[in-house]
Structures are given as C-alpha cells and as structure tokens.
Amino acid sequence: MNNVSNPINAKDIPAFVLNFLITIKTSINNYTVAMTETSNPHLRRALRDQLDVAVYLHGELSELLMEKGLILDKQLQIDSLLSCREL
C-alpha cells in the first residue's frame, strides 16, 4: 500500500508558500543589485533573464495566492485598513 504521510501540515501551507514568495522577492532585489554592479554585458544579460523569470514567477504566485484568498491585493489591503480606522 502506498500510504505516504504528508510532511507539511495543512495549516502550514500558507506560511510555506508565503516564505517562497518572500524568497522570490529577495531574489529580485539581489538580481537588480548584481545587474547594477557588473560591467560584463554577457553577465548582465544573464542576470536580466533571471530577473525576468523571477518577476514573472512572483506575479504568478501572487495571483494564485490572491485567487485562493491567502493574501490580499494592495488596494484591498489599503481599503481594509482605512475602513478599520473609521470604526
């Protein structure tokens, strides 16, 4: 019988996914800094390609998390904060 236990508890999945999102964001910052510090055009092009992939992945993961209701988009966060202040 193939009864493999899942090492990730269901309640930990959002934290795990949000940690991945933060890691991607950190990578974007690191690629940007590295691009500004290199003078090699081939290396700069490779870093830009990696940056493009990281930005795309961050966008896709953010959209998925918003669809699943795990994170709110920025405007909804702002609106929620403003409505709380009015109470």
C-alpha positions as CSV (number, residue, x, y, z in Angstrom):
1,M,0.0,0.0,0.0
2,N,1.3,3.5,-0.9
3,N,0.4,5.4,2.2
4,V,3.0,8.2,2.2
5,S,2.4,10.7,5.0
6,N,2.5,14.3,4.0
7,P,5.2,16.1,5.9
8,I,3.6,19.5,5.5
9,N,0.6,20.1,7.8
10,A,-2.4,21.8,6.0
11,K,-2.2,24.8,8.4
12,D,1.5,25.3,7.5
13,I,1.0,25.6,3.7
14,P,0.2,29.3,3.6
15,A,3.3,30.1,5.7
16,F,5.4,27.9,3.4
17,V,4.1,29.5,0.3
18,L,4.4,33.0,1.7
19,N,8.0,32.2,2.6
20,F,8.6,31.1,-1.0
21,L,7.1,34.4,-2.2
22,I,9.4,36.4,0.1
23,T,12.4,34.4,-1.2
24,I,11.4,35.3,-4.8
25,K,11.2,38.9,-3.8
26,T,14.6,38.8,-2.2
27,S,16.0,37.2,-5.4
28,I,14.5,40.1,-7.5
29,N,16.3,42.6,-5.2
30,N,19.6,40.6,-5.4
31,Y,19.4,40.3,-9.3
32,T,18.8,44.1,-9.5
33,V,21.8,44.9,-7.4
34,A,24.0,42.5,-9.2
35,M,23.0,43.9,-12.6
36,T,24.0,47.4,-11.5
37,E,27.4,46.2,-10.2
38,T,28.6,44.2,-13.2
39,S,30.2,45.7,-16.3
40,N,30.2,42.4,-18.2
41,P,27.5,42.6,-20.9
42,H,27.0,38.8,-21.0
43,L,26.7,38.5,-17.3
44,R,24.3,41.5,-17.2
45,R,22.1,39.8,-19.9
46,A,22.1,36.6,-17.9
47,L,21.1,38.4,-14.8
48,R,18.4,40.3,-16.6
49,D,17.0,37.0,-17.9
50,Q,16.9,35.6,-14.4
51,L,15.3,38.8,-13.1
52,D,12.6,38.5,-15.8
53,V,11.9,34.9,-14.7
54,A,11.8,35.8,-11.0
55,V,9.4,38.8,-11.7
56,Y,7.1,36.5,-13.7
57,L,7.2,33.8,-11.0
58,H,6.4,36.4,-8.3
59,G,3.5,37.7,-10.3
60,E,2.1,34.2,-11.0
61,L,2.4,33.1,-7.4
62,S,0.9,36.3,-6.1
63,E,-2.1,35.9,-8.4
64,L,-2.6,32.4,-7.3
65,L,-2.4,33.4,-3.6
66,M,-4.9,36.2,-4.2
67,E,-7.3,33.8,-6.0
68,K,-7.1,31.3,-3.1
69,G,-7.7,34.1,-0.6
70,L,-4.4,33.6,1.2
71,I,-3.2,37.2,0.5
72,L,-5.0,40.4,-0.4
73,D,-4.0,42.7,-3.2
74,K,-2.5,46.1,-2.2
75,Q,-5.6,48.1,-2.9
76,L,-7.8,45.8,-0.9
77,Q,-5.3,45.9,2.0
78,I,-5.4,49.7,1.9
79,D,-9.2,49.8,1.7
80,S,-9.4,47.4,4.7
81,L,-7.0,49.4,6.8
82,L,-8.9,52.6,6.0
83,S,-12.2,51.1,6.9
84,C,-10.8,49.9,10.2
85,R,-9.6,53.4,11.1
86,E,-13.1,54.7,10.5
87,L,-14.5,52.4,13.2
